[in-house]
Amino acid sequence: MAPLIKRVQRHDRKLAQQLRDVTNSFLLDLGEGAHSDPGNRRSRYQTAAGSTSEVLVGLRGSVGWGYTSAPKISRPRLRSSTACSPASGS
């Protein structure tokens, strides 16, 4: 993620900061969910899944604005989707 965010930052500091914030939110929600009771765990994992969607849309937007290319974002996209898969089944 860091190289992509740095590339975006060269063109759009606000979008880069939002991508950093939402990526951190995703990671923190996964960590919090892992140590929560079942009801809160599901909620944290759902929030993390929403943050993942926000990251993906932000990266797609960076392609639309011409800040990066689609092949550059495909690899993180797969990792993010994979990371959320177990969470959505809990």
C-alpha positions as CSV (number, residue, x, y, z in Angstrom):
1,M,0.0,0.0,0.0
2,A,2.7,2.5,0.9
3,P,4.1,2.8,-2.6
4,L,0.7,3.3,-4.1
5,I,-0.2,5.9,-1.5
6,K,3.0,7.7,-2.1
7,R,2.2,7.8,-5.8
8,V,-1.2,9.2,-5.1
9,Q,0.2,11.8,-2.7
10,R,2.3,13.3,-5.5
11,H,-1.0,14.3,-7.1
12,D,-3.6,14.5,-4.3
13,R,-2.6,14.9,-0.7
14,K,-6.1,14.6,0.6
15,L,-6.9,11.4,-1.2
16,A,-3.5,9.9,0.0
17,Q,-4.3,10.8,3.6
18,Q,-7.8,9.3,3.3
19,L,-6.3,6.1,1.9
20,R,-3.8,6.0,4.9
21,D,-6.6,6.6,7.4
22,V,-9.0,4.0,6.0
23,T,-6.2,1.4,5.7
24,N,-5.3,2.0,9.3
25,S,-9.0,1.7,10.3
26,F,-9.3,-1.6,8.4
27,L,-6.3,-3.0,10.3
28,L,-7.3,-1.7,13.7
29,D,-10.9,-3.0,13.3
30,L,-9.6,-6.5,12.4
31,G,-7.4,-6.4,15.5
32,E,-10.2,-5.2,17.7
33,G,-12.6,-7.8,16.3
34,A,-10.2,-10.6,17.0
35,H,-10.5,-9.9,20.7
36,S,-14.2,-9.0,21.0
37,D,-17.3,-10.9,22.0
38,P,-19.2,-12.5,19.1
39,G,-21.6,-9.6,18.6
40,N,-19.0,-6.9,18.6
41,R,-16.6,-9.1,16.6
42,R,-19.1,-9.3,13.7
43,S,-19.6,-5.5,13.9
44,R,-15.9,-4.8,13.8
45,Y,-15.4,-7.2,10.9
46,Q,-18.3,-5.6,9.0
47,T,-16.7,-2.2,9.6
48,A,-13.3,-3.6,8.3
49,A,-15.1,-4.9,5.2
50,G,-16.6,-1.4,4.6
51,S,-13.1,0.1,5.0
52,T,-11.7,-2.4,2.5
53,S,-14.4,-1.3,0.0
54,E,-13.5,2.4,0.7
55,V,-9.8,1.6,0.0
56,L,-10.6,-0.1,-3.3
57,V,-12.8,2.7,-4.5
58,G,-10.1,5.2,-3.6
59,L,-7.6,3.3,-5.5
60,R,-9.9,3.0,-8.5
61,G,-10.5,6.7,-8.3
62,S,-6.7,7.2,-8.4
63,V,-6.7,5.3,-11.7
64,G,-9.5,7.5,-13.0
65,W,-7.6,10.6,-12.1
66,G,-4.5,9.2,-13.8
67,Y,-2.4,9.0,-10.6
68,T,-1.7,5.3,-11.1
69,S,-2.6,2.5,-13.4
70,A,-5.0,-0.5,-12.9
71,P,-2.2,-3.1,-12.9
72,K,-0.6,-1.3,-10.0
73,I,-3.7,-1.7,-7.8
74,S,-4.6,-5.3,-8.7
75,R,-2.2,-6.9,-6.2
76,P,-3.3,-5.0,-3.1
77,R,-6.9,-5.5,-4.1
78,L,-6.5,-9.2,-4.0
79,R,-4.7,-9.1,-0.6
80,S,-7.4,-6.9,0.9
81,S,-10.2,-9.1,-0.4
82,T,-8.5,-12.2,0.9
83,A,-7.9,-10.6,4.3
84,C,-11.6,-9.9,4.8
85,S,-12.9,-13.2,3.6
86,P,-12.6,-15.1,6.9
87,A,-14.0,-12.0,8.8
88,S,-17.2,-12.0,6.7
89,G,-17.9,-15.7,7.6
90,S,-17.6,-15.1,11.4
